[in-house]
Amino acid sequence: MHFLEFEKPIAELEGKIEELRHLSDGGDLNIADEVKKLQDKVEKQLRATYAKLTPAQKVQVARHPNRPHCLDYIRALITDFTPLAGDRLFAEDRAIVGGLGRFKGRSCVVIGQEKGNDTESRVRHNFGMAKPEGYRKAQRLLQMADRFGLPVITLVDTAGAFPGVSAEERGQAEAIAKSIETCLRVKVPIVSAVIGEGGSGGAIAIATADRVMMLEHAIYSVISPEGCASILWRSAANAADAAQALRLTAQDLKELGVIDRIVNEPIGGAHRQREETMQHLGNAIEDALESLRGQDGATLRLNRRQKFLDMGQKGLS
């Protein structure tokens, strides 16, 4: 288990539990009662710690290396998944994965950003930072879903679109804008979930949806705290201040009307109970799709557009 800086007291307790278990394996000692006491302390400490996370700490949780990623959710929730590659214009971008599958027995299109789980997969998926061809692939899948009347599920987890020169040369901004426009044009239900980090236009390119939800400890912001601090304070050392000011937590964004639902995570975060987290999100996506069932395409599109036009109006009157 990878422990975050603020989890040091929990790490010490779990280290003691492992030591006791190691001693028990090597002899006739019965230390079950002592292990149970320490486990109760760990759970109590987890509850206390995660009940009062600061925005900066939530950023760390959202980026936790053991947190489930897009492909983990696809494997857990989507059956008969058939990946589709390429934008039919330039290349295949592995930062965005997508394809056809069945969710709860219902045919659908799935699009998501994959960060990778180890060094090799992170490099292969470019750490979840898509280039223009990735967003054009997303557009192609959205248009296909519209053509065949299939609901769309998007899984958002990116620090942002790839900022390299090659991406800018191939029209990064246009590709993102076109993806947002395509989301607003299609006449099928779109449900989006921020499962980790929702960064800037790279996130909203596939998160312009009828229903937008976030996991409890996910983040969603126009810029990373480090990037914001570098601009405002000329130093990334002020990232914690930036995280506070950006109001990037699920709780803040629900209050502001930017998202529609918060999906609770198990005590200690999604990285501790991966299967339970994925099941919770699956149930939330099912509820969202069910709420959209039966609405005609024109109504869906009109309501989706109005939803984003109204954003930011809450509390201004």
SESE-750141 format. One record per residue (C-alpha): residue number from 1; residue in one letter; x, y, z. Coordinates in pm, 1 decimal, always signed. Layout:
# SESE-750141
i, aa, x, y, z
NUM, A, X, Y, Z $
...
This chain:
# SESE-750141
i, aa, x, y, z
1, M, +0.0, +0.0, +0.0 $
2, H, +124.2, +344.2, -95.6 $
3, F, +60.2, +586.4, +191.0 $
4, L, +12.2, +958.0, +143.5 $
5, E, +192.3, +1209.0, +362.8 $
6, F, -109.1, +1280.5, +583.5 $
7, E, -165.6, +905.3, +631.7 $
8, K, +154.9, +850.0, +833.8 $
9, P, -27.2, +765.8, +1163.3 $
10, I, -234.2, +508.8, +973.8 $
11, A, +78.4, +368.3, +808.3 $
12, E, +242.2, +320.1, +1149.7 $
13, L, -58.6, +129.4, +1282.4 $
14, E, -79.3, -93.7, +975.2 $
15, G, +295.0, -154.0, +1001.3 $
16, K, +245.0, -282.0, +1357.2 $
17, I, -33.1, -512.0, +1236.4 $
18, E, +197.9, -660.4, +972.8 $
19, E, +471.7, -711.4, +1232.8 $
20, L, +231.4, -894.0, +1461.9 $
21, R, +107.2, -1113.8, +1179.6 $
22, H, +465.9, -1196.3, +1087.3 $
23, L, +537.8, -1299.6, +1447.5 $
24, S, +222.9, -1510.8, +1452.6 $
25, D, +325.2, -1693.2, +1135.0 $
26, G, +654.0, -1791.1, +1290.4 $
27, G, +529.5, -1956.9, +1607.7 $
28, D, +240.8, -2057.2, +1829.0 $
29, L, +154.8, -1703.6, +1942.0 $
30, N, -213.5, -1612.2, +1929.9 $
31, I, -230.2, -1241.0, +1870.7 $
32, A, -574.9, -1220.9, +1710.9 $
33, D, -712.2, -997.6, +1984.1 $
34, E, -425.0, -750.8, +1956.8 $
35, V, -455.0, -739.5, +1577.3 $
36, K, -829.0, -677.2, +1610.0 $
37, K, -766.2, -384.9, +1844.8 $
38, L, -515.0, -231.4, +1605.8 $
39, Q, -749.5, -280.1, +1309.2 $
40, D, -1023.3, -98.1, +1500.1 $
41, K, -778.0, +185.5, +1564.1 $
42, V, -689.8, +196.9, +1193.5 $
43, E, -1056.3, +221.3, +1094.7 $
44, K, -1120.0, +490.5, +1354.3 $
45, Q, -815.6, +685.2, +1234.2 $
46, L, -924.1, +649.5, +870.5 $
47, R, -1271.6, +778.4, +951.1 $
48, A, -1134.8, +1076.2, +1141.6 $
49, T, -874.3, +1159.9, +876.0 $
50, Y, -1096.5, +1128.7, +569.2 $
51, A, -1384.7, +1316.0, +731.4 $
52, K, -1180.4, +1637.8, +736.6 $
53, L, -960.5, +1627.5, +427.2 $
54, T, -841.9, +1965.1, +302.6 $
55, P, -869.8, +2043.2, -71.5 $
56, A, -492.9, +1990.3, -106.3 $
57, Q, -523.2, +1646.6, +56.2 $
58, K, -811.8, +1557.4, -173.4 $
59, V, -584.3, +1639.1, -466.9 $
60, Q, -339.8, +1379.5, -334.5 $
61, V, -615.6, +1119.8, -294.4 $
62, A, -748.9, +1187.1, -645.2 $
63, R, -399.3, +1123.2, -783.6 $
64, H, -329.0, +814.3, -569.8 $
65, P, -139.3, +558.9, -782.6 $
66, N, -353.7, +269.2, -655.0 $
67, R, -682.8, +440.9, -737.2 $
68, P, -892.9, +252.0, -997.8 $
69, H, -851.2, +393.1, -1347.5 $
70, C, -1068.7, +395.5, -1657.0 $
71, L, -979.0, +46.2, -1780.5 $
72, D, -1041.5, -94.3, -1431.1 $
73, Y, -1397.1, +42.4, -1440.2 $
74, I, -1450.5, -86.1, -1792.4 $
75, R, -1339.6, -434.9, -1690.9 $
76, A, -1564.9, -425.6, -1383.7 $
77, L, -1877.5, -266.5, -1531.2 $
78, I, -1880.8, -323.2, -1909.2 $
79, T, -1936.6, -664.9, -2064.3 $
80, D, -1857.3, -757.9, -2424.6 $
81, F, -1636.8, -448.9, -2452.0 $
82, T, -1495.2, -399.4, -2800.6 $
83, P, -1231.4, -122.8, -2815.1 $
84, L, -1228.4, +101.7, -3121.5 $
85, A, -908.9, +279.3, -3223.3 $
86, G, -804.7, +574.6, -3433.7 $
87, D, -957.4, +906.8, -3532.6 $
88, R, -966.7, +823.7, -3907.1 $
89, L, -762.2, +1139.9, -3964.5 $
90, F, -414.8, +1104.4, -3817.1 $
91, A, -342.5, +838.3, -3556.2 $
92, E, -449.1, +633.5, -3256.7 $
93, D, -422.9, +806.4, -2917.6 $
94, R, -407.9, +562.7, -2626.9 $
95, A, -469.8, +835.9, -2368.1 $
96, I, -837.3, +809.2, -2461.4 $
97, V, -989.2, +462.2, -2474.6 $
98, G, -1333.1, +391.9, -2610.0 $
99, G, -1555.4, +141.0, -2773.8 $
100, L, -1879.5, -54.7, -2767.8 $
101, G, -2004.0, -270.0, -2485.8 $
102, R, -2294.6, -357.7, -2260.2 $
103, F, -2368.8, -186.4, -1930.3 $
104, K, -2617.8, -379.3, -1716.5 $
105, G, -2718.5, -562.0, -2034.7 $
106, R, -2780.3, -241.5, -2230.8 $
107, S, -2567.8, -159.5, -2536.5 $
108, C, -2366.6, +159.1, -2497.7 $
109, V, -2058.1, +352.2, -2605.4 $
110, V, -1786.6, +406.1, -2345.0 $
111, I, -1519.9, +678.2, -2366.3 $
112, G, -1258.8, +747.0, -2099.9 $
113, Q, -912.3, +873.6, -2017.7 $
114, E, -660.1, +615.1, -1902.7 $
115, K, -354.7, +719.0, -1698.7 $
116, G, -193.2, +376.5, -1663.2 $
117, N, -93.7, +176.6, -1355.2 $
118, D, +282.7, +135.8, -1389.5 $
119, T, +568.6, +305.0, -1570.8 $
120, E, +519.2, +113.5, -1895.5 $
121, S, +141.4, +164.9, -1914.6 $
122, R, +166.2, +530.3, -1807.8 $
123, V, +407.3, +602.6, -2091.2 $
124, R, +190.7, +405.4, -2335.1 $
125, H, -119.6, +605.1, -2235.5 $
126, N, +74.3, +933.2, -2207.7 $
127, F, -36.4, +967.9, -1844.1 $
128, G, -395.7, +1022.9, -1960.1 $
129, M, -311.9, +1346.0, -2145.2 $
130, A, -473.8, +1326.3, -2486.9 $
131, K, -356.4, +1483.9, -2809.9 $
132, P, -592.0, +1617.9, -3080.6 $
133, E, -633.9, +1272.4, -3233.1 $
134, G, -764.6, +1148.6, -2898.3 $
135, Y, -1039.9, +1407.9, -2891.1 $
136, R, -1119.7, +1345.3, -3257.2 $
137, K, -1154.2, +976.8, -3174.2 $
138, A, -1397.7, +1076.5, -2899.7 $
139, Q, -1595.1, +1281.9, -3153.7 $
140, R, -1608.6, +982.2, -3388.1 $
141, L, -1743.9, +759.2, -3110.3 $
142, L, -2000.5, +1019.4, -3003.6 $
143, Q, -2123.8, +1050.9, -3360.6 $
144, M, -2143.5, +672.6, -3391.2 $
145, A, -2347.2, +654.0, -3070.5 $
146, D, -2581.3, +919.8, -3207.6 $
147, R, -2620.0, +733.2, -3536.9 $
148, F, -2716.5, +406.6, -3366.9 $
149, G, -2909.7, +555.3, -3072.8 $
150, L, -2673.4, +428.8, -2802.4 $
151, P, -2624.5, +599.2, -2462.8 $
152, V, -2273.9, +725.2, -2387.8 $
153, I, -2078.8, +676.8, -2064.1 $
154, T, -1762.6, +883.4, -2017.0 $
155, L, -1499.7, +831.8, -1746.9 $
156, V, -1288.8, +1140.5, -1676.5 $
157, D, -938.9, +1109.6, -1530.3 $
158, T, -677.1, +1346.9, -1669.3 $
159, A, -446.3, +1621.8, -1552.4 $
160, G, -538.2, +1798.7, -1877.1 $
161, A, -484.7, +1779.3, -2250.2 $
162, F, -128.9, +1719.2, -2368.6 $
163, P, +44.5, +2062.2, -2381.5 $
164, G, +324.0, +1973.6, -2624.3 $
165, V, +417.6, +2160.2, -2940.7 $
166, S, +310.1, +1869.6, -3164.4 $
167, A, -41.1, +1877.3, -3016.1 $
168, E, -68.5, +2252.6, -3066.9 $
169, E, +49.4, +2216.8, -3426.7 $
170, R, -230.6, +1967.7, -3494.3 $
171, G, -503.4, +2188.8, -3345.9 $
172, Q, -540.6, +2092.7, -2980.0 $
173, A, -776.2, +2378.1, -2890.2 $
174, E, -996.9, +2316.7, -3193.1 $
175, A, -1016.4, +1945.0, -3117.7 $
176, I, -1127.4, +2011.2, -2759.2 $
177, A, -1381.3, +2273.0, -2867.1 $
178, K, -1517.5, +2039.6, -3133.6 $
179, S, -1553.2, +1759.6, -2877.0 $
180, I, -1756.2, +1988.3, -2651.3 $
181, E, -1969.7, +2090.4, -2949.0 $
182, T, -2023.3, +1726.0, -3045.3 $
183, C, -2135.2, +1644.5, -2690.1 $
184, L, -2387.7, +1927.3, -2714.1 $
185, R, -2512.1, +1817.1, -3058.1 $
186, V, -2580.9, +1446.9, -3012.3 $
187, K, -2933.9, +1332.8, -2929.9 $
188, V, -2851.9, +1038.0, -2705.7 $
189, P, -2806.4, +1031.0, -2325.2 $
190, I, -2456.8, +1113.5, -2197.8 $
191, V, -2353.5, +1030.9, -1842.9 $
192, S, -2010.7, +1141.7, -1723.1 $
193, A, -1819.2, +1045.8, -1409.8 $
194, V, -1503.6, +1213.9, -1278.0 $
195, I, -1323.0, +916.3, -1126.6 $
196, G, -995.9, +1085.3, -1030.9 $
197, E, -861.4, +1409.4, -1168.5 $
198, G, -1069.9, +1628.2, -1399.3 $
199, G, -829.1, +1879.7, -1544.7 $
200, S, -930.7, +2179.4, -1757.4 $
201, G, -1057.4, +2149.8, -2115.0 $
202, G, -903.4, +1806.8, -2137.9 $
203, A, -1172.6, +1688.3, -1897.5 $
204, I, -1475.6, +1886.7, -2011.5 $
205, A, -1415.0, +1774.9, -2370.2 $
206, I, -1582.4, +1445.3, -2275.5 $
207, A, -1772.8, +1565.0, -1965.6 $
208, T, -2031.1, +1789.7, -2132.4 $
209, A, -2306.9, +1551.7, -2031.1 $
210, D, -2670.8, +1528.4, -1925.6 $
211, R, -2562.2, +1398.4, -1586.0 $
212, V, -2219.4, +1470.4, -1436.9 $
213, M, -2110.1, +1293.4, -1120.2 $
214, M, -1789.9, +1279.9, -919.3 $
215, L, -1642.6, +1032.6, -679.7 $
216, E, -1625.9, +1173.9, -327.5 $
217, H, -1250.9, +1242.2, -331.5 $
218, A, -1213.6, +1328.6, -700.7 $
219, I, -1124.8, +1681.0, -816.0 $
220, Y, -1243.2, +1888.6, -1113.1 $
221, S, -1091.3, +2223.5, -1202.9 $
222, V, -998.9, +2464.0, -1480.8 $
223, I, -629.6, +2428.8, -1388.0 $
224, S, -415.0, +2220.5, -1155.1 $
225, P, -330.9, +2372.1, -814.6 $
226, E, +37.2, +2371.3, -910.2 $
227, G, -30.2, +2552.1, -1236.7 $
228, C, -253.1, +2806.3, -1066.7 $
229, A, +5.9, +2873.2, -795.4 $
230, S, +279.4, +2917.2, -1056.6 $
231, I, +70.3, +3186.0, -1227.1 $
232, L, -62.5, +3372.0, -922.7 $
233, W, +223.0, +3333.3, -673.7 $
234, R, +507.3, +3254.9, -915.8 $
235, S, +573.2, +2943.0, -710.4 $
236, A, +422.9, +2594.0, -701.5 $
237, A, +488.4, +2598.2, -326.0 $
238, N, +152.1, +2773.8, -289.0 $
239, A, -36.6, +2482.1, -442.7 $
240, A, -231.8, +2420.3, -120.5 $
241, D, -356.7, +2781.2, -122.7 $
242, A, -453.6, +2743.2, -487.7 $
243, A, -642.0, +2418.8, -417.7 $
244, Q, -842.9, +2598.7, -151.1 $
245, A, -922.7, +2894.0, -378.6 $
246, L, -1012.2, +2685.4, -685.1 $
247, R, -1299.7, +2507.0, -508.6 $
248, L, -1216.9, +2189.5, -694.0 $
249, T, -1366.9, +1931.1, -457.8 $
250, A, -1682.1, +1734.2, -532.8 $
251, Q, -1853.2, +1895.6, -235.2 $
252, D, -1780.8, +2249.0, -357.6 $
253, L, -1882.6, +2170.5, -714.7 $
254, K, -2209.6, +2010.9, -606.4 $
255, E, -2288.3, +2322.7, -405.2 $
256, L, -2205.5, +2541.7, -707.2 $
257, G, -2425.7, +2335.0, -937.5 $
258, V, -2139.4, +2223.6, -1162.2 $
259, I, -2205.1, +1853.1, -1096.2 $
260, D, -2525.1, +1664.1, -1027.7 $
261, R, -2418.9, +1394.2, -783.6 $
262, I, -2142.2, +1286.5, -548.0 $
263, V, -2071.4, +912.6, -537.7 $
264, N, -1948.5, +810.1, -194.0 $
265, E, -1617.9, +626.4, -162.8 $
266, P, -1538.4, +363.0, +101.7 $
267, I, -1363.4, +479.9, +417.8 $
268, G, -1003.2, +554.8, +327.6 $
269, G, -1069.5, +628.5, -39.7 $
270, A, -1124.4, +432.8, -360.2 $
271, H, -770.4, +291.1, -353.9 $
272, R, -848.0, +90.1, -40.0 $
273, Q, -1170.9, -73.8, -158.2 $
274, R, -1148.1, -76.7, -535.7 $
275, E, -1424.9, -329.0, -608.4 $
276, E, -1669.7, -158.5, -374.5 $
277, T, -1596.5, +180.9, -532.5 $
278, M, -1651.9, +50.4, -883.4 $
279, Q, -1980.4, -106.5, -776.9 $
280, H, -2097.4, +220.5, -620.2 $
281, L, -2017.0, +410.6, -938.6 $
282, G, -2191.0, +149.4, -1151.9 $
283, N, -2508.3, +190.5, -946.7 $
284, A, -2490.2, +569.5, -979.4 $
285, I, -2444.9, +548.7, -1358.1 $
286, E, -2738.9, +309.5, -1380.2 $
287, D, -2957.6, +554.7, -1184.8 $
288, A, -2852.5, +841.0, -1413.4 $
289, L, -2924.9, +647.5, -1733.1 $
290, E, -3258.9, +538.2, -1595.4 $
291, S, -3355.7, +899.4, -1522.6 $
292, L, -3288.0, +983.7, -1890.2 $
293, R, -3465.1, +683.1, -2037.7 $
294, G, -3762.1, +768.3, -2254.9 $
295, Q, -3663.4, +1128.5, -2325.7 $
296, D, -3659.3, +1209.3, -2695.3 $
297, G, -3339.0, +1329.1, -2860.8 $
298, A, -3446.5, +1688.7, -2910.1 $
299, T, -3540.1, +1725.1, -2542.2 $
300, L, -3213.2, +1568.3, -2429.7 $
301, R, -3009.4, +1805.2, -2644.3 $
302, L, -3207.3, +2112.9, -2539.0 $
303, N, -3183.4, +2031.9, -2168.1 $
304, R, -2811.4, +1952.8, -2194.4 $
305, R, -2738.1, +2284.6, -2361.1 $
306, Q, -2948.0, +2476.3, -2108.6 $
307, K, -2774.5, +2296.7, -1821.6 $
308, F, -2438.8, +2440.6, -1924.2 $
309, L, -2578.6, +2782.2, -2014.0 $
310, D, -2722.9, +2807.1, -1662.0 $
311, M, -2395.3, +2708.0, -1498.0 $
312, G, -2252.0, +2983.9, -1282.2 $
313, Q, -2586.8, +3153.4, -1226.6 $
314, K, -2651.5, +2986.4, -892.4 $
315, G, -2621.1, +3230.9, -605.9 $
316, L, -2573.1, +3537.0, -829.2 $
317, S, -2923.0, +3677.0, -790.5 $
